[in-house]
Amino acid sequence: MVSSSYMAQLVIGLVVVLACIVVLAWLARKMNRFQSAADGSLKIISGLSLGTRERIVLLQAGEKQLVVGVAPGRINTLAVLDEPVAPADENMSSSSGNSFIDKFRTAMTQAGTMHSGKGVNDE
């Protein structure tokens, strides 16, 4: 028969190994996010949360900037900006920090007249 002290050591060892696996998986996931943005081909410039799971994101893809709507299982292109929006610095005043909002509103009014209403996933 197996002693209770041996079983306790076995269970504690198993819990420690499982905890290490969970921590390493979490760290790998966090590091992957930073590495994917490090090459510079695609950058998130700014984002705005609209709800618990919906966001509007300003992306830099090469020379173009895209405004996309992100929801669970869906990404829709809202606008392609002709003039790039500079990211707001922390040192800038709040009045100059509204350039993204102003350009977004302008782009949305232009996109409303030109856009066919189809998103990236609509084909």
MODELLER restraints for C-alpha pairs under 7 A, 6 or more apart:
rsr = mdl.restraints
at = mdl.atoms
rsr.add(forms.Gaussian(group=physical.xy_distance, feature=features.Distance(at['CA:37:A'], at['CA:43:A']), mean=6.03, stdev=0.5))
rsr.add(forms.Gaussian(group=physical.xy_distance, feature=features.Distance(at['CA:41:A'], at['CA:61:A']), mean=6.03, stdev=0.5))
rsr.add(forms.Gaussian(group=physical.xy_distance, feature=features.Distance(at['CA:41:A'], at['CA:62:A']), mean=5.72, stdev=0.5))
rsr.add(forms.Gaussian(group=physical.xy_distance, feature=features.Distance(at['CA:42:A'], at['CA:59:A']), mean=6.98, stdev=0.5))
rsr.add(forms.Gaussian(group=physical.xy_distance, feature=features.Distance(at['CA:42:A'], at['CA:60:A']), mean=5.65, stdev=0.5))
rsr.add(forms.Gaussian(group=physical.xy_distance, feature=features.Distance(at['CA:42:A'], at['CA:61:A']), mean=4.77, stdev=0.5))
rsr.add(forms.Gaussian(group=physical.xy_distance, feature=features.Distance(at['CA:42:A'], at['CA:62:A']), mean=6.79, stdev=0.5))
rsr.add(forms.Gaussian(group=physical.xy_distance, feature=features.Distance(at['CA:43:A'], at['CA:59:A']), mean=5.65, stdev=0.5))
rsr.add(forms.Gaussian(group=physical.xy_distance, feature=features.Distance(at['CA:43:A'], at['CA:60:A']), mean=5.04, stdev=0.5))
rsr.add(forms.Gaussian(group=physical.xy_distance, feature=features.Distance(at['CA:43:A'], at['CA:61:A']), mean=6.72, stdev=0.5))
rsr.add(forms.Gaussian(group=physical.xy_distance, feature=features.Distance(at['CA:44:A'], at['CA:57:A']), mean=6.99, stdev=0.5))
rsr.add(forms.Gaussian(group=physical.xy_distance, feature=features.Distance(at['CA:44:A'], at['CA:58:A']), mean=6.07, stdev=0.5))
rsr.add(forms.Gaussian(group=physical.xy_distance, feature=features.Distance(at['CA:44:A'], at['CA:59:A']), mean=4.64, stdev=0.5))
rsr.add(forms.Gaussian(group=physical.xy_distance, feature=features.Distance(at['CA:44:A'], at['CA:60:A']), mean=6.33, stdev=0.5))
rsr.add(forms.Gaussian(group=physical.xy_distance, feature=features.Distance(at['CA:45:A'], at['CA:58:A']), mean=5.46, stdev=0.5))
rsr.add(forms.Gaussian(group=physical.xy_distance, feature=features.Distance(at['CA:45:A'], at['CA:59:A']), mean=5.58, stdev=0.5))
rsr.add(forms.Gaussian(group=physical.xy_distance, feature=features.Distance(at['CA:45:A'], at['CA:60:A']), mean=6.55, stdev=0.5))
rsr.add(forms.Gaussian(group=physical.xy_distance, feature=features.Distance(at['CA:45:A'], at['CA:87:A']), mean=6.13, stdev=0.5))
rsr.add(forms.Gaussian(group=physical.xy_distance, feature=features.Distance(at['CA:46:A'], at['CA:57:A']), mean=5.86, stdev=0.5))
rsr.add(forms.Gaussian(group=physical.xy_distance, feature=features.Distance(at['CA:46:A'], at['CA:58:A']), mean=5.10, stdev=0.5))
rsr.add(forms.Gaussian(group=physical.xy_distance, feature=features.Distance(at['CA:47:A'], at['CA:55:A']), mean=6.79, stdev=0.5))
rsr.add(forms.Gaussian(group=physical.xy_distance, feature=features.Distance(at['CA:47:A'], at['CA:56:A']), mean=5.62, stdev=0.5))
rsr.add(forms.Gaussian(group=physical.xy_distance, feature=features.Distance(at['CA:47:A'], at['CA:57:A']), mean=4.24, stdev=0.5))
rsr.add(forms.Gaussian(group=physical.xy_distance, feature=features.Distance(at['CA:47:A'], at['CA:58:A']), mean=6.05, stdev=0.5))
rsr.add(forms.Gaussian(group=physical.xy_distance, feature=features.Distance(at['CA:48:A'], at['CA:55:A']), mean=5.56, stdev=0.5))
rsr.add(forms.Gaussian(group=physical.xy_distance, feature=features.Distance(at['CA:48:A'], at['CA:56:A']), mean=5.15, stdev=0.5))
rsr.add(forms.Gaussian(group=physical.xy_distance, feature=features.Distance(at['CA:48:A'], at['CA:57:A']), mean=6.36, stdev=0.5))
rsr.add(forms.Gaussian(group=physical.xy_distance, feature=features.Distance(at['CA:49:A'], at['CA:55:A']), mean=4.38, stdev=0.5))
rsr.add(forms.Gaussian(group=physical.xy_distance, feature=features.Distance(at['CA:49:A'], at['CA:56:A']), mean=6.44, stdev=0.5))
rsr.add(forms.Gaussian(group=physical.xy_distance, feature=features.Distance(at['CA:53:A'], at['CA:71:A']), mean=6.02, stdev=0.5))
rsr.add(forms.Gaussian(group=physical.xy_distance, feature=features.Distance(at['CA:53:A'], at['CA:72:A']), mean=6.69, stdev=0.5))
rsr.add(forms.Gaussian(group=physical.xy_distance, feature=features.Distance(at['CA:54:A'], at['CA:70:A']), mean=5.68, stdev=0.5))
rsr.add(forms.Gaussian(group=physical.xy_distance, feature=features.Distance(at['CA:54:A'], at['CA:71:A']), mean=4.66, stdev=0.5))
rsr.add(forms.Gaussian(group=physical.xy_distance, feature=features.Distance(at['CA:55:A'], at['CA:69:A']), mean=5.86, stdev=0.5))
rsr.add(forms.Gaussian(group=physical.xy_distance, feature=features.Distance(at['CA:55:A'], at['CA:70:A']), mean=5.13, stdev=0.5))
rsr.add(forms.Gaussian(group=physical.xy_distance, feature=features.Distance(at['CA:55:A'], at['CA:71:A']), mean=6.66, stdev=0.5))
rsr.add(forms.Gaussian(group=physical.xy_distance, feature=features.Distance(at['CA:56:A'], at['CA:67:A']), mean=6.89, stdev=0.5))
rsr.add(forms.Gaussian(group=physical.xy_distance, feature=features.Distance(at['CA:56:A'], at['CA:68:A']), mean=5.73, stdev=0.5))
rsr.add(forms.Gaussian(group=physical.xy_distance, feature=features.Distance(at['CA:56:A'], at['CA:69:A']), mean=4.60, stdev=0.5))
rsr.add(forms.Gaussian(group=physical.xy_distance, feature=features.Distance(at['CA:56:A'], at['CA:70:A']), mean=6.15, stdev=0.5))
rsr.add(forms.Gaussian(group=physical.xy_distance, feature=features.Distance(at['CA:57:A'], at['CA:67:A']), mean=5.72, stdev=0.5))
rsr.add(forms.Gaussian(group=physical.xy_distance, feature=features.Distance(at['CA:57:A'], at['CA:68:A']), mean=5.36, stdev=0.5))
rsr.add(forms.Gaussian(group=physical.xy_distance, feature=features.Distance(at['CA:57:A'], at['CA:69:A']), mean=6.40, stdev=0.5))
rsr.add(forms.Gaussian(group=physical.xy_distance, feature=features.Distance(at['CA:58:A'], at['CA:65:A']), mean=6.80, stdev=0.5))
rsr.add(forms.Gaussian(group=physical.xy_distance, feature=features.Distance(at['CA:58:A'], at['CA:66:A']), mean=5.73, stdev=0.5))
rsr.add(forms.Gaussian(group=physical.xy_distance, feature=features.Distance(at['CA:58:A'], at['CA:67:A']), mean=4.63, stdev=0.5))
rsr.add(forms.Gaussian(group=physical.xy_distance, feature=features.Distance(at['CA:58:A'], at['CA:68:A']), mean=6.54, stdev=0.5))
rsr.add(forms.Gaussian(group=physical.xy_distance, feature=features.Distance(at['CA:59:A'], at['CA:65:A']), mean=5.47, stdev=0.5))
rsr.add(forms.Gaussian(group=physical.xy_distance, feature=features.Distance(at['CA:59:A'], at['CA:66:A']), mean=5.12, stdev=0.5))
rsr.add(forms.Gaussian(group=physical.xy_distance, feature=features.Distance(at['CA:59:A'], at['CA:67:A']), mean=6.36, stdev=0.5))
rsr.add(forms.Gaussian(group=physical.xy_distance, feature=features.Distance(at['CA:60:A'], at['CA:66:A']), mean=6.53, stdev=0.5))
rsr.add(forms.Gaussian(group=physical.xy_distance, feature=features.Distance(at['CA:65:A'], at['CA:80:A']), mean=6.01, stdev=0.5))
rsr.add(forms.Gaussian(group=physical.xy_distance, feature=features.Distance(at['CA:65:A'], at['CA:81:A']), mean=5.52, stdev=0.5))
rsr.add(forms.Gaussian(group=physical.xy_distance, feature=features.Distance(at['CA:65:A'], at['CA:84:A']), mean=6.13, stdev=0.5))
rsr.add(forms.Gaussian(group=physical.xy_distance, feature=features.Distance(at['CA:66:A'], at['CA:79:A']), mean=5.89, stdev=0.5))
rsr.add(forms.Gaussian(group=physical.xy_distance, feature=features.Distance(at['CA:66:A'], at['CA:80:A']), mean=4.60, stdev=0.5))
rsr.add(forms.Gaussian(group=physical.xy_distance, feature=features.Distance(at['CA:66:A'], at['CA:81:A']), mean=6.11, stdev=0.5))
rsr.add(forms.Gaussian(group=physical.xy_distance, feature=features.Distance(at['CA:67:A'], at['CA:77:A']), mean=6.21, stdev=0.5))
rsr.add(forms.Gaussian(group=physical.xy_distance, feature=features.Distance(at['CA:67:A'], at['CA:78:A']), mean=5.40, stdev=0.5))
rsr.add(forms.Gaussian(group=physical.xy_distance, feature=features.Distance(at['CA:67:A'], at['CA:79:A']), mean=5.09, stdev=0.5))
rsr.add(forms.Gaussian(group=physical.xy_distance, feature=features.Distance(at['CA:67:A'], at['CA:80:A']), mean=6.29, stdev=0.5))
rsr.add(forms.Gaussian(group=physical.xy_distance, feature=features.Distance(at['CA:68:A'], at['CA:75:A']), mean=6.63, stdev=0.5))
rsr.add(forms.Gaussian(group=physical.xy_distance, feature=features.Distance(at['CA:68:A'], at['CA:76:A']), mean=5.48, stdev=0.5))
rsr.add(forms.Gaussian(group=physical.xy_distance, feature=features.Distance(at['CA:68:A'], at['CA:77:A']), mean=4.44, stdev=0.5))
rsr.add(forms.Gaussian(group=physical.xy_distance, feature=features.Distance(at['CA:68:A'], at['CA:78:A']), mean=5.10, stdev=0.5))
rsr.add(forms.Gaussian(group=physical.xy_distance, feature=features.Distance(at['CA:68:A'], at['CA:79:A']), mean=7.00, stdev=0.5))
rsr.add(forms.Gaussian(group=physical.xy_distance, feature=features.Distance(at['CA:69:A'], at['CA:75:A']), mean=5.66, stdev=0.5))
rsr.add(forms.Gaussian(group=physical.xy_distance, feature=features.Distance(at['CA:69:A'], at['CA:76:A']), mean=5.10, stdev=0.5))
rsr.add(forms.Gaussian(group=physical.xy_distance, feature=features.Distance(at['CA:69:A'], at['CA:77:A']), mean=6.40, stdev=0.5))
rsr.add(forms.Gaussian(group=physical.xy_distance, feature=features.Distance(at['CA:69:A'], at['CA:78:A']), mean=6.44, stdev=0.5))
rsr.add(forms.Gaussian(group=physical.xy_distance, feature=features.Distance(at['CA:70:A'], at['CA:76:A']), mean=6.65, stdev=0.5))
rsr.add(forms.Gaussian(group=physical.xy_distance, feature=features.Distance(at['CA:74:A'], at['CA:121:A']), mean=6.80, stdev=0.5))
rsr.add(forms.Gaussian(group=physical.xy_distance, feature=features.Distance(at['CA:75:A'], at['CA:120:A']), mean=6.31, stdev=0.5))
rsr.add(forms.Gaussian(group=physical.xy_distance, feature=features.Distance(at['CA:75:A'], at['CA:121:A']), mean=6.86, stdev=0.5))
rsr.add(forms.Gaussian(group=physical.xy_distance, feature=features.Distance(at['CA:76:A'], at['CA:119:A']), mean=4.33, stdev=0.5))
rsr.add(forms.Gaussian(group=physical.xy_distance, feature=features.Distance(at['CA:76:A'], at['CA:120:A']), mean=5.02, stdev=0.5))
rsr.add(forms.Gaussian(group=physical.xy_distance, feature=features.Distance(at['CA:76:A'], at['CA:121:A']), mean=6.89, stdev=0.5))
rsr.add(forms.Gaussian(group=physical.xy_distance, feature=features.Distance(at['CA:77:A'], at['CA:119:A']), mean=5.59, stdev=0.5))
rsr.add(forms.Gaussian(group=physical.xy_distance, feature=features.Distance(at['CA:77:A'], at['CA:120:A']), mean=6.02, stdev=0.5))
rsr.add(forms.Gaussian(group=physical.xy_distance, feature=features.Distance(at['CA:79:A'], at['CA:107:A']), mean=6.16, stdev=0.5))
rsr.add(forms.Gaussian(group=physical.xy_distance, feature=features.Distance(at['CA:79:A'], at['CA:108:A']), mean=6.69, stdev=0.5))
rsr.add(forms.Gaussian(group=physical.xy_distance, feature=features.Distance(at['CA:79:A'], at['CA:111:A']), mean=6.19, stdev=0.5))
rsr.add(forms.Gaussian(group=physical.xy_distance, feature=features.Distance(at['CA:81:A'], at['CA:107:A']), mean=6.80, stdev=0.5))
rsr.add(forms.Gaussian(group=physical.xy_distance, feature=features.Distance(at['CA:85:A'], at['CA:100:A']), mean=6.33, stdev=0.5))
rsr.add(forms.Gaussian(group=physical.xy_distance, feature=features.Distance(at['CA:88:A'], at['CA:97:A']), mean=5.63, stdev=0.5))
